[in-house]
Amino acid sequence: MDAKIEELKKDLEELGKLQDLAIRQRVKNALGLEKRRWETELSTLLQNQHNSGQPASSGVLSGPKRYVMELTNYAFDQSDAFVKIFVTLDGVQKVPEDGVIVDFTEKSLNLTVKDLNGRDYSLVVKNLLEAIDVTKSYRKIKTDLVAIYMKKAVQGLRWDCLTSTEKKVKDIKENAVSETAEDETEDSKDPSAGIMNIMKKMYESGDSDTKRMIAKAWTEAQEKRDTGFQVPEL
């Protein structure tokens, strides 16, 4: 069961990223519905694991064994001096100061929240778009919120995205949209066909991480629909 839980967590993370990439509202709604179904499945698995008395298999911090919940949703903002991440987490202000830890590297961050209502929480962001000054980066705890301030190594430099992976996906999506608009005819203006064409171009042009995200999340979310887009086995 532990392996299934970990795989479902990874699936949810990729599905959330794919939802952010979607352009059509109908597609966003479909992905959102699938995401809620997977979240319900994860909750059921965690409850069954708890009832059976099985310990979590990985990602548990020191001390009493607790379930680790992966955080995937956050807000991103920036000023000339800082890149800011805001993570909403109910009741986080009740956790002791030493229970909310952020480990920084020049191109990554790892947020850990210990023992919030019997669970641990983790947010890992890798491949930051630009370098940060680790010594001047910090976090603040507010009501139901963790605010992370990453000091830009180059002050005044604007970040198009938070990570280099997001930047690659954004560039691919913009190129795909542009090419689709140029190729569009009266017979090809169906919204479903348009989004599938974009997704196909993103897949074909993306790196291995992008291809893996699209291939897995999209096919699983749309497994009962005839999309007309068949991705190869990775």
C-alpha atoms as a printed R data frame, in Angstrom:
    type eleno elety resid chain resno       x      y       z
1   ATOM     1    CA   MET     A     1   0.000  0.000   0.000
2   ATOM     2    CA   ASP     A     2   2.892  2.368   0.764
3   ATOM     3    CA   ALA     A     3   4.140  2.184  -2.829
4   ATOM     4    CA   LYS     A     4   0.663  2.911  -4.181
5   ATOM     5    CA   ILE     A     5   0.346  5.957  -1.927
6   ATOM     6    CA   GLU     A     6   3.688  7.355  -3.044
7   ATOM     7    CA   GLU     A     7   2.833  6.816  -6.708
8   ATOM     8    CA   LEU     A     8  -0.539  8.517  -6.271
9   ATOM     9    CA   LYS     A     9   1.147 11.529  -4.639
10  ATOM    10    CA   LYS     A    10   3.462 11.847  -7.641
11  ATOM    11    CA   ASP     A    11   0.516 11.479 -10.018
12  ATOM    12    CA   LEU     A    12  -1.334 14.275  -8.236
13  ATOM    13    CA   GLU     A    13   1.676 16.569  -8.473
14  ATOM    14    CA   GLU     A    14   2.008 16.000 -12.221
15  ATOM    15    CA   LEU     A    15  -1.726 16.362 -12.787
16  ATOM    16    CA   GLY     A    16  -1.666 19.698 -10.957
17  ATOM    17    CA   LYS     A    17   1.144 20.911 -13.239
18  ATOM    18    CA   LEU     A    18  -0.773 19.778 -16.305
19  ATOM    19    CA   GLN     A    19  -3.865 21.611 -15.051
20  ATOM    20    CA   ASP     A    20  -1.807 24.810 -14.924
21  ATOM    21    CA   LEU     A    21  -0.784 24.263 -18.553
22  ATOM    22    CA   ALA     A    22  -4.313 23.816 -19.880
23  ATOM    23    CA   ILE     A    23  -5.747 26.674 -21.923
24  ATOM    24    CA   ARG     A    24  -9.411 25.773 -22.434
25  ATOM    25    CA   GLN     A    25 -11.679 26.098 -19.398
26  ATOM    26    CA   ARG     A    26 -13.441 22.852 -20.261
27  ATOM    27    CA   VAL     A    27 -10.139 21.012 -20.183
28  ATOM    28    CA   LYS     A    28  -9.181 22.698 -16.901
29  ATOM    29    CA   ASN     A    29 -12.489 21.599 -15.379
30  ATOM    30    CA   ALA     A    30 -11.994 18.022 -16.541
31  ATOM    31    CA   LEU     A    31  -8.512 17.882 -15.050
32  ATOM    32    CA   GLY     A    32  -9.755 19.489 -11.846
33  ATOM    33    CA   LEU     A    33 -12.469 16.847 -11.525
34  ATOM    34    CA   GLU     A    34  -9.934 14.076 -12.040
35  ATOM    35    CA   LYS     A    35  -7.600 15.665  -9.500
36  ATOM    36    CA   ARG     A    36 -10.341 15.736  -6.855
37  ATOM    37    CA   ARG     A    37 -11.069 12.054  -7.562
38  ATOM    38    CA   TRP     A    38  -7.407 11.163  -7.062
39  ATOM    39    CA   GLU     A    39  -7.247 13.260  -3.882
40  ATOM    40    CA   THR     A    40 -10.223 11.327  -2.531
41  ATOM    41    CA   GLU     A    41  -8.509  8.062  -3.415
42  ATOM    42    CA   LEU     A    42  -5.330  9.205  -1.631
43  ATOM    43    CA   SER     A    43  -7.284 10.207   1.456
44  ATOM    44    CA   THR     A    44  -8.957  6.790   1.533
45  ATOM    45    CA   LEU     A    45  -5.632  4.977   1.199
46  ATOM    46    CA   LEU     A    46  -4.081  7.031   3.996
47  ATOM    47    CA   GLN     A    47  -7.050  6.343   6.247
48  ATOM    48    CA   ASN     A    48  -6.895  2.611   5.507
49  ATOM    49    CA   GLN     A    49  -3.185  2.618   6.238
50  ATOM    50    CA   HIS     A    50  -3.807  4.405   9.526
51  ATOM    51    CA   ASN     A    51  -6.539  1.936  10.494
52  ATOM    52    CA   SER     A    52  -4.279 -1.028   9.711
53  ATOM    53    CA   GLY     A    53  -1.496  0.406  11.859
54  ATOM    54    CA   GLN     A    54   1.050  0.477   9.025
55  ATOM    55    CA   PRO     A    55   3.810  3.075   9.355
56  ATOM    56    CA   ALA     A    56   4.636  5.439   6.503
57  ATOM    57    CA   SER     A    57   7.409  3.930   4.382
58  ATOM    58    CA   SER     A    58   9.383  7.044   3.444
59  ATOM    59    CA   GLY     A    59   9.814 10.737   4.007
60  ATOM    60    CA   VAL     A    60   9.187 10.558   7.765
61  ATOM    61    CA   LEU     A    61  11.221 12.947   9.842
62  ATOM    62    CA   SER     A    62  12.949 12.155  13.115
63  ATOM    63    CA   GLY     A    63  10.779 11.547  16.163
64  ATOM    64    CA   PRO     A    64   7.411  9.756  16.259
65  ATOM    65    CA   LYS     A    65   6.350  8.362  12.918
66  ATOM    66    CA   ARG     A    66   3.858 10.597  11.116
67  ATOM    67    CA   TYR     A    67   2.352 10.765   7.676
68  ATOM    68    CA   VAL     A    68   4.098 13.116   5.267
69  ATOM    69    CA   MET     A    69   1.854 15.188   3.022
70  ATOM    70    CA   GLU     A    70   3.433 16.673  -0.079
71  ATOM    71    CA   LEU     A    71   2.575 20.322  -0.692
72  ATOM    72    CA   THR     A    72   2.168 21.230  -4.367
73  ATOM    73    CA   ASN     A    73   0.152 24.468  -4.335
74  ATOM    74    CA   TYR     A    74   1.719 27.842  -3.653
75  ATOM    75    CA   ALA     A    75   1.623 31.460  -4.842
76  ATOM    76    CA   PHE     A    76   4.632 33.072  -6.498
77  ATOM    77    CA   ASP     A    77   5.513 36.779  -6.431
78  ATOM    78    CA   GLN     A    78   8.663 38.893  -6.707
79  ATOM    79    CA   SER     A    79  10.176 42.292  -6.090
80  ATOM    80    CA   ASP     A    80  13.486 43.694  -7.306
81  ATOM    81    CA   ALA     A    81  15.243 42.082  -4.352
82  ATOM    82    CA   PHE     A    82  13.271 38.927  -3.525
83  ATOM    83    CA   VAL     A    83  11.382 36.032  -5.046
84  ATOM    84    CA   LYS     A    84   8.521 35.125  -2.726
85  ATOM    85    CA   ILE     A    85   6.577 31.907  -2.251
86  ATOM    86    CA   PHE     A    86   3.406 31.810  -0.151
87  ATOM    87    CA   VAL     A    87   2.250 28.406   1.088
88  ATOM    88    CA   THR     A    88  -1.227 28.187   2.623
89  ATOM    89    CA   LEU     A    89  -1.416 25.663   5.467
90  ATOM    90    CA   ASP     A    90  -4.227 25.770   8.018
91  ATOM    91    CA   GLY     A    91  -2.998 26.182  11.583
92  ATOM    92    CA   VAL     A    92   0.708 26.409  10.734
93  ATOM    93    CA   GLN     A    93   1.109 29.285  13.201
94  ATOM    94    CA   LYS     A    94   0.567 26.748  16.000
95  ATOM    95    CA   VAL     A    95   3.732 24.846  15.073
96  ATOM    96    CA   PRO     A    96   6.845 25.815  17.104
97  ATOM    97    CA   GLU     A    97   9.415 27.971  15.324
98  ATOM    98    CA   ASP     A    98  11.882 25.085  15.050
99  ATOM    99    CA   GLY     A    99   9.162 22.940  13.475
100 ATOM   100    CA   VAL     A   100   9.003 25.023  10.288
101 ATOM   101    CA   ILE     A   101  12.297 24.605   8.431
102 ATOM   102    CA   VAL     A   102  13.402 25.831   5.030
103 ATOM   103    CA   ASP     A   103  16.661 24.521   3.585
104 ATOM   104    CA   PHE     A   104  18.003 26.667   0.747
105 ATOM   105    CA   THR     A   105  20.589 25.985  -1.924
106 ATOM   106    CA   GLU     A   106  21.575 28.316  -4.742
107 ATOM   107    CA   LYS     A   107  18.954 26.748  -7.019
108 ATOM   108    CA   SER     A   108  16.432 25.022  -4.721
109 ATOM   109    CA   LEU     A   109  14.431 25.114  -1.512
110 ATOM   110    CA   ASN     A   110  12.975 22.468   0.776
111 ATOM   111    CA   LEU     A   111  10.212 23.453   3.225
112 ATOM   112    CA   THR     A   112   9.429 21.054   6.070
113 ATOM   113    CA   VAL     A   113   6.610 21.527   8.575
114 ATOM   114    CA   LYS     A   114   6.772 19.102  11.495
115 ATOM   115    CA   ASP     A   115   3.849 17.652  13.420
116 ATOM   116    CA   LEU     A   116   0.920 19.802  12.340
117 ATOM   117    CA   ASN     A   117  -2.152 17.954  13.589
118 ATOM   118    CA   GLY     A   118  -0.202 14.704  13.622
119 ATOM   119    CA   ARG     A   119   1.243 15.049  10.145
120 ATOM   120    CA   ASP     A   120   4.402 16.384   8.529
121 ATOM   121    CA   TYR     A   121   4.318 18.519   5.390
122 ATOM   122    CA   SER     A   122   6.929 18.971   2.696
123 ATOM   123    CA   LEU     A   123   7.423 21.305  -0.263
124 ATOM   124    CA   VAL     A   124  10.424 20.826  -2.554
125 ATOM   125    CA   VAL     A   125  11.169 23.261  -5.381
126 ATOM   126    CA   LYS     A   126  14.130 22.350  -7.568
127 ATOM   127    CA   ASN     A   127  15.793 24.012 -10.564
128 ATOM   128    CA   LEU     A   128  15.059 27.613  -9.639
129 ATOM   129    CA   LEU     A   129  15.191 29.810 -12.721
130 ATOM   130    CA   GLU     A   130  18.016 31.955 -11.336
131 ATOM   131    CA   ALA     A   131  20.444 31.760  -8.426
132 ATOM   132    CA   ILE     A   132  19.533 32.993  -4.938
133 ATOM   133    CA   ASP     A   133  21.614 34.248  -2.022
134 ATOM   134    CA   VAL     A   134  21.205 31.484   0.549
135 ATOM   135    CA   THR     A   135  22.568 33.550   3.462
136 ATOM   136    CA   LYS     A   136  19.963 36.287   2.978
137 ATOM   137    CA   SER     A   137  16.952 34.062   2.304
138 ATOM   138    CA   TYR     A   138  14.462 33.347   5.086
139 ATOM   139    CA   ARG     A   139  10.875 32.466   5.970
140 ATOM   140    CA   LYS     A   140   8.069 33.964   8.057
141 ATOM   141    CA   ILE     A   141   5.171 32.192   9.732
142 ATOM   142    CA   LYS     A   142   1.808 33.935   9.566
143 ATOM   143    CA   THR     A   143  -1.758 32.840  10.262
144 ATOM   144    CA   ASP     A   144  -2.385 29.791   8.035
145 ATOM   145    CA   LEU     A   145   0.563 30.803   5.860
146 ATOM   146    CA   VAL     A   146   4.295 30.242   5.411
147 ATOM   147    CA   ALA     A   147   5.968 33.072   3.487
148 ATOM   148    CA   ILE     A   148   9.353 32.229   1.962
149 ATOM   149    CA   TYR     A   149  11.647 35.051   0.854
150 ATOM   150    CA   MET     A   150  14.488 34.106  -1.495
151 ATOM   151    CA   LYS     A   151  17.058 36.857  -2.004
152 ATOM   152    CA   LYS     A   152  17.925 37.287  -5.662
153 ATOM   153    CA   ALA     A   153  21.597 36.861  -6.402
154 ATOM   154    CA   VAL     A   154  21.176 39.501  -9.109
155 ATOM   155    CA   GLN     A   155  19.013 42.299  -7.737
156 ATOM   156    CA   GLY     A   156  16.509 43.750 -10.198
157 ATOM   157    CA   LEU     A   157  16.545 40.700 -12.488
158 ATOM   158    CA   ARG     A   158  12.958 39.712 -13.321
159 ATOM   159    CA   TRP     A   159  12.085 36.021 -13.269
160 ATOM   160    CA   ASP     A   160   9.629 34.910 -15.974
161 ATOM   161    CA   CYS     A   161   8.870 31.755 -13.991
162 ATOM   162    CA   LEU     A   162   9.895 30.195 -10.704
163 ATOM   163    CA   THR     A   163  11.845 27.265 -12.148
164 ATOM   164    CA   SER     A   164  13.750 26.486 -15.319
165 ATOM   165    CA   THR     A   165  11.396 23.558 -15.965
166 ATOM   166    CA   GLU     A   166   8.382 25.889 -15.901
167 ATOM   167    CA   LYS     A   167  10.223 28.222 -18.269
168 ATOM   168    CA   LYS     A   168  10.805 25.420 -20.766
169 ATOM   169    CA   VAL     A   169   7.158 24.355 -20.600
170 ATOM   170    CA   LYS     A   170   6.007 27.974 -21.008
171 ATOM   171    CA   ASP     A   171   8.194 28.465 -24.079
172 ATOM   172    CA   ILE     A   172   6.982 25.208 -25.611
173 ATOM   173    CA   LYS     A   173   3.348 26.125 -24.953
174 ATOM   174    CA   GLU     A   174   3.707 29.586 -26.473
175 ATOM   175    CA   ASN     A   175   5.393 28.166 -29.563
176 ATOM   176    CA   ALA     A   176   2.707 25.500 -29.883
177 ATOM   177    CA   VAL     A   177  -0.102 28.064 -29.581
178 ATOM   178    CA   SER     A   178   1.535 30.270 -32.211
179 ATOM   179    CA   GLU     A   179   2.031 27.413 -34.639
180 ATOM   180    CA   THR     A   180  -1.499 26.129 -34.059
181 ATOM   181    CA   ALA     A   181  -2.972 29.566 -34.788
182 ATOM   182    CA   GLU     A   182  -1.012 29.772 -38.036
183 ATOM   183    CA   ASP     A   183  -2.092 26.311 -39.160
184 ATOM   184    CA   GLU     A   184  -5.750 26.619 -38.099
185 ATOM   185    CA   THR     A   185  -8.424 26.317 -40.826
186 ATOM   186    CA   GLU     A   186 -12.215 26.486 -40.735
187 ATOM   187    CA   ASP     A   187 -12.346 22.706 -40.466
188 ATOM   188    CA   SER     A   188  -9.957 22.547 -37.498
189 ATOM   189    CA   LYS     A   189 -11.419 25.065 -35.039
190 ATOM   190    CA   ASP     A   190 -12.825 22.450 -32.672
191 ATOM   191    CA   PRO     A   191 -11.554 23.364 -29.156
192 ATOM   192    CA   SER     A   192 -10.759 19.750 -28.305
193 ATOM   193    CA   ALA     A   193  -8.733 19.325 -31.473
194 ATOM   194    CA   GLY     A   194  -6.905 22.571 -30.793
195 ATOM   195    CA   ILE     A   195  -5.858 21.649 -27.257
196 ATOM   196    CA   MET     A   196  -4.804 18.179 -28.358
197 ATOM   197    CA   ASN     A   197  -2.650 19.678 -31.106
198 ATOM   198    CA   ILE     A   198  -0.992 21.961 -28.566
199 ATOM   199    CA   MET     A   199  -0.387 19.083 -26.142
200 ATOM   200    CA   LYS     A   200   1.078 16.985 -28.947
201 ATOM   201    CA   LYS     A   201   3.474 19.762 -29.964
202 ATOM   202    CA   MET     A   202   4.474 20.293 -26.308
203 ATOM   203    CA   TYR     A   203   5.181 16.583 -25.965
204 ATOM   204    CA   GLU     A   204   7.188 16.348 -29.157
205 ATOM   205    CA   SER     A   205   9.269 19.444 -28.343
206 ATOM   206    CA   GLY     A   206   9.746 18.920 -24.617
207 ATOM   207    CA   ASP     A   207  12.619 17.468 -22.655
208 ATOM   208    CA   SER     A   208  12.356 14.180 -20.762
209 ATOM   209    CA   ASP     A   209  10.732 15.746 -17.682
210 ATOM   210    CA   THR     A   210   8.115 17.545 -19.775
211 ATOM   211    CA   LYS     A   211   7.372 14.424 -21.809
212 ATOM   212    CA   ARG     A   212   7.012 12.315 -18.676
213 ATOM   213    CA   MET     A   213   4.634 14.820 -17.099
214 ATOM   214    CA   ILE     A   214   2.414 15.090 -20.191
215 ATOM   215    CA   ALA     A   215   2.487 11.391 -21.053
216 ATOM   216    CA   LYS     A   216   1.573 10.166 -17.587
217 ATOM   217    CA   ALA     A   217  -0.783 12.839 -16.280
218 ATOM   218    CA   TRP     A   218  -2.681 13.427 -19.490
219 ATOM   219    CA   THR     A   219  -3.211  9.785 -20.444
220 ATOM   220    CA   GLU     A   220  -4.363  8.840 -16.940
221 ATOM   221    CA   ALA     A   221  -6.675 11.843 -16.646
222 ATOM   222    CA   GLN     A   222  -8.210 11.203 -20.057
223 ATOM   223    CA   GLU     A   223  -8.035  7.407 -20.121
224 ATOM   224    CA   LYS     A   224 -11.772  7.023 -20.747
225 ATOM   225    CA   ARG     A   225 -11.908  9.565 -23.547
226 ATOM   226    CA   ASP     A   226 -10.944  9.229 -27.184
227 ATOM   227    CA   THR     A   227  -8.403 12.015 -27.401
228 ATOM   228    CA   GLY     A   228  -6.780 11.072 -30.659
229 ATOM   229    CA   PHE     A   229  -3.345 11.717 -29.105
230 ATOM   230    CA   GLN     A   230  -1.332  8.587 -28.502
231 ATOM   231    CA   VAL     A   231   1.962  9.082 -26.706
232 ATOM   232    CA   PRO     A   232   4.761  6.546 -26.990
233 ATOM   233    CA   GLU     A   233   5.934  4.425 -24.089
234 ATOM   234    CA   LEU     A   234   8.669  6.209 -22.105
